[in-house]
Amino acid sequence: MTHDDSGHEARAVRHGPFPVQFRRLTVLRTERVTPRVQRVVLGGEELEGFHSAAPDDHVKVVFPTAQGLHLPVRGPSGLEFPPDITPPPMRDYTPRRFDADRGELTIDFMLHDAGPATAWAQSARPGDVLGIGGPRGSLVVADAFDWYLLLGDETAMPAIGRRLEELPAHARAIALIEVEDEREHQAFVSRADIAVRYLHRRGAAPGSTTLLDDALAALVWPDGEGFVFIGGEAGTMRRLREQVIEARHHPRAWMKASGYWKPGVSNHHD
C-alpha cells in the first residue's frame, strides 16, 4: 500500500505551546462509570476561558492536601510553590469532555489500589476543590481522513471515547481497547460509523499482555488514508507504534502515540 502524505500538515496540526494557566475548580457531581472508573464533573468561575481543542489533550491536575489546595506559579526553574508549602501531588489527565456552554469539565479517574489520585477521586463530593493547569498544546486532527484507528488500554479510554463522540457522521472509526473484563466496558454515542472491540486481561497484570499487539496484527487494514492513535502503557505503545510503521507501512505523520504510564513509575508520560 502506498500513501501520499503531502497534505498531512493540513490534516494534523499542532497548536501551542500555550502559557499554562492554573485554575481552582469545584466538584459539581461524580459518577462511578465502571468499577475502576470514577467520573468527576468540575466547574466554577475560573473555568471561563478554558480551551481543549483535541481529544487527547492533557491537563495537569493538582490535588489538595492537609494544607489545602495550593496552585503553582511558573518561576525560572519551572513550577514553584510558596516556601512554606509542601508541593502537592500532581498528575496528567485527559479532559474526557468539556462543555463551554454549561461551564463543565469532565475528568475520568482510573482507580488503583493506592495513590493520591485514587484516594481523592473515591472521596470526592460536590463542593470539593481541585486544581488544573493547561492544556499546554493540542494536536488537532482533521475530520478529512477515510478512517481512524484508536488503540489503547483503559488509561486511553477518555481520549478514545472523546474522539469517537466528537467524530462527524461521515467518519469511520475502529477502536481496540484492553480492559480487565466486561464490567469495564463503556458505551459511546457517536454520529460516526464506529466499531469498538474490547480485549479482556482477566487477571493478567496491566501492561503484561500482547492482546493489543495480536488484535492489531489480525486486523484487516481499511482502504484509503487513515489516522492512528495509540495510548496506554509505554512498552505496549512502542510495540504497537513499530507494528503500525514497519508492518503496515503507515506514514508517521498520520499517527500519534502516547505512553501514559509505565509499571513502577509515578506520573509517567511519553
N, C-alpha and C positions, 0 to 999 in steps of 0.2 A: 504494500500500500504506500502510495506517495502522498505528500502533503505540500500545499503551497502556503507557507506561513508568512507571506509577505504582508498580510494585513493584520497580523496578530496584535500590533501595537494599538490598533483602534478597537480591539475586542477584549483586551485585558490590560487595563490601565491602572497604574499605581498612583494613588493620591497621598500626598504627605511627604515627609513627616510634618505633623502639626504640633504646635505647642500643647503640652499636656495640662489640662485643667482638672483639678480635683474638686469633687462635689460631695456635699453631705446630703444623703438621701434618706428617705423614711420608708420603712416597710409598709405597704398598703394591704397586702394579703399574701398568703402562702398556700401551696398545694403539693401534696405528695403524689407525683405523677406516676411513679413506679416505686417498688420497694427501695430502689437505690438512687432515685432522683427526687430532689426537693426543689420545687419551683418557688421563687421569691419575686414578687412584683414590687418595684420601688417607684417612688415619686417624690414630689417636693418642688419648691420654687427653684432650687439650684439645678434642676433638670432642664430648665429653659436654656436653649442654645445647644443642647447635646445633639450630636450627629453621628450616625453609624451608617456608612454607605455600602458596606459589603457584609454578606452573611457570616464570613469567618473573621470579622474584626475581633479584637480583644481589648478588654479594659483591665486596668489594674484595680483590684478590689482591696480595700483597706478595712481590716476588721477591728472593731472596738476591743479594748482590754479593760482591766480593772481601773486603769487611769482614764477611761472614757474613749471617745473617738477623736483621734488627732490626725489631721491630714498633713502630708509632707509638702514642702515647698522645694522648688528646684534651686539648688545652690551651685557653686563652682565645682563641687565634687559629685554632683548628682542629687538625688532626693535627700532632703535633710529634715530632721525633726528638732524641736527645741532641745537644748542640752539636758533638761531635767525629765525628758520623756523617753522611755524605753521604746525603740522602734517596734511598731506593732506588726503582726503577721500580714503579709500582702501576697496575693495570688492573682494569676491571669485567668480571666473567664471570657467566654464568648457571649455577647448580648443575644439572648435567644429571640427576643422580639423587642422592637422599640415602636411605640405608638405616640408620635408627637402630638396628635390632636387630643389624646386622653391624658398626656403627660405621664406615661408609664413606661418603665424599662423592666424587662423580664430577664432574669438570670436563673439558669438551672444549675444546681449544685449536685455533683456526684457525691454520694455518701459512702465514706470509707469507715474502717474500724476506729480510726483515731484521726486527730488533726484539728487545727483551729477552724478551718472552713466547715468541716462536718459538724463540729460542736455548735458553731454559730447557726448554721442553716437549720439544724434539727430543733433548736430552741427559739428560732426567730418568730416574733409575733408582731402584729400591726402596731406601729408606733416606734419600733426599734430603729436604730440608725445604722447606716453603712456608708463607707466612703468608696467612691470610684474615681479613676483617672483615665482619660483617653476617650476614644481610641486615638492612637498616635498617627495612624495611617490606614489606608484601605486599598485592597486590590479589587477594583471594580471590573467584573467580568460581564461583558455584554450578553444580551439575550440572542445573539445572532448565530450561535453555534447550532449545528444539527442535533447534537445530543450532549448530555452532561453525565459523567460517571463520578459518583461520590462514594469513597471508600473510607471506612474508619471503625473504631470501636466506640463504646458509649461516650467517651470523652469528646468525640467529634459529633455526637448526636445534635447538640444545639446548632452547630454550623450546618450540618446536613439538613436538619429539619427546617431551619430558616430558609435555606436555599430552595428546597422543594416547595415551600409555601409561597415563596416570592416569584417563582418562575411564571411566565405568561402562558396563556392557553396553547400557543403553538409549539411550545417546547417539549422535549422528550428527555427523561432522566432515568437513570438506573442507580440504585443505592444498594451497596453491600455493607452490612453493619454487624459487627461482632458484639454480642452481649452474653450475659450469663445464661439466661433461659427465657422461656416465653413470657414470664412475668415482666421482663424489661422491654417488651415491645411498646412502641408508641405509634399512634395513628397520626398521619399527616394529611391535611386537607390542602389540595393543590389544584389550580386550574390546568396544570400541565398533565401530560401523559407520563405517569411515574410508575416505576416498578421497584418495590422495596423488598429485599431479601435479608432476613436475619439469620446469622450464624451463631450457634449456641456452644459456649465453652463447657457447660455442665460440670463445673467444679474445677476445671483446669485454671491455673493462675492467669490472671490478665497479662497479656504480653508474651505468653509462653507457647501459643499455638501457631499453626500455619493455616488457620481457617480462611483468612482473607487471601493469603497467597494462593491457596488451592482454588478458591472461588474465582479469583481473577484469572488464573490460568485456564479455567474451564469456560470462561465467559465468551460467548460469541460476540466478537467486536462489532459494534454497529457500523453501518455505512456512513460516509460523509465525514465531516470535521467536528470534533468534539473537544470539550474541556474536561480535564480530570482533576478532581480534588481528593487529596489523601490527608487524613488526620488521625492522630492516636499515638500509641506507644512508639518511641523514637526508632527502635530497631526494626519493628514491623514496617513503619513508614518508609525507611530507607530501602528495604527489600521490595516493597510494592513500587516505589518510585523507579528502582532499577528495572523491574519487570516491565513497567509501562514504557520506559525509554528503550531498553535493549531488546526485549522480546516483541513488543508491539510497535516499535519504531515510531513512537508518538512524539511530536515536537515538544521540547522542553518549555517553549513559550506558552504552550496551551495546557499547562499543568501547574498546580500549586500543591506542595507537600509540606505539612507542618508536624513536627514532633511535639505533642502536647505534654508528654510525661515520659519518665524513664524509671524503671524499678530502682528503688533505694535512693532516689534523688528528689529532694524537695523543690517544688516550684520550677521544674524544668520546662523550657520552651525553646524549640529549634526554630 
